[in-house]
């Protein structure tokens, strides 16, 4: 996969994941009904860790593109 295509794919995935998180937080009452607190904490931890990984990957691909002379 070309670096620019990888950058676009990661950015798209990050935006979709952020929109999904916003939707889930907006509908918090329906989704968290009957779930123990540790389940919610675990789910949010995994989600935030995955999103941090996407941001890290996005930054790395942008730096690699700059180092190779691509805008």
C-alpha positions as CSV (number, residue, x, y, z in Angstrom):
1,X,0.0,0.0,0.0
2,X,1.4,3.4,-0.9
3,X,2.1,5.7,2.0
4,X,-0.4,8.4,0.9
5,X,-3.1,5.7,0.5
6,X,-2.3,4.3,4.0
7,X,-2.5,7.8,5.4
8,X,-5.9,8.4,3.9
9,X,-7.2,5.0,5.1
10,X,-6.0,5.5,8.7
11,X,-7.5,9.0,8.7
12,X,-10.8,7.7,7.4
13,X,-10.8,4.9,10.0
14,X,-10.0,7.4,12.8
15,X,-12.9,9.7,11.7
16,X,-15.4,6.9,11.6
17,X,-14.2,5.6,15.0
18,X,-14.6,9.1,16.5
19,X,-18.1,9.5,15.0
20,X,-19.0,6.1,16.4
21,X,-17.7,7.1,19.9
22,X,-19.8,10.3,19.7
23,X,-22.9,8.4,18.8
24,X,-22.3,5.9,21.6
25,X,-21.8,8.7,24.2
26,X,-24.9,10.5,22.9
27,X,-27.0,7.3,23.5
28,X,-25.3,6.4,26.7
29,X,-28.4,5.5,28.7
30,X,-29.6,2.9,26.2
31,X,-26.2,1.3,25.7
32,X,-25.0,1.1,29.3
33,X,-28.2,-0.2,30.8
34,X,-27.3,-3.3,32.9
35,X,-23.6,-3.3,32.1
36,X,-21.3,-3.3,35.2
37,X,-18.9,-0.4,35.7
38,X,-15.9,-2.5,35.0
39,X,-17.3,-3.5,31.6
40,X,-17.8,0.1,30.6
41,X,-14.3,1.0,31.8
42,X,-12.8,-1.9,29.9
43,X,-14.7,-1.0,26.7
44,X,-13.7,2.7,26.9
45,X,-10.0,1.7,27.6
46,X,-9.8,-0.5,24.6
47,X,-11.5,2.0,22.4
48,X,-9.2,4.9,23.5
49,X,-6.1,2.7,23.1
50,X,-7.1,1.7,19.6
51,X,-7.8,5.4,18.7
52,X,-4.4,6.4,20.2
53,X,-2.8,3.7,18.0
54,X,-4.5,5.1,14.9
55,X,-3.3,8.6,15.8
56,X,0.3,7.3,16.3
57,X,0.1,5.5,12.9
58,X,-1.2,8.6,11.2
59,X,1.6,10.7,12.6
60,X,4.2,8.1,11.6
61,X,2.9,8.0,8.0
62,X,2.9,11.8,7.7
63,X,6.5,12.0,9.0
64,X,7.5,9.3,6.6
65,X,5.9,11.2,3.7
66,X,7.8,14.4,4.7
67,X,11.1,12.5,5.0
68,X,10.6,11.1,1.5
69,X,9.9,14.5,0.1
70,X,6.2,14.0,-0.5
71,X,3.9,16.8,0.6
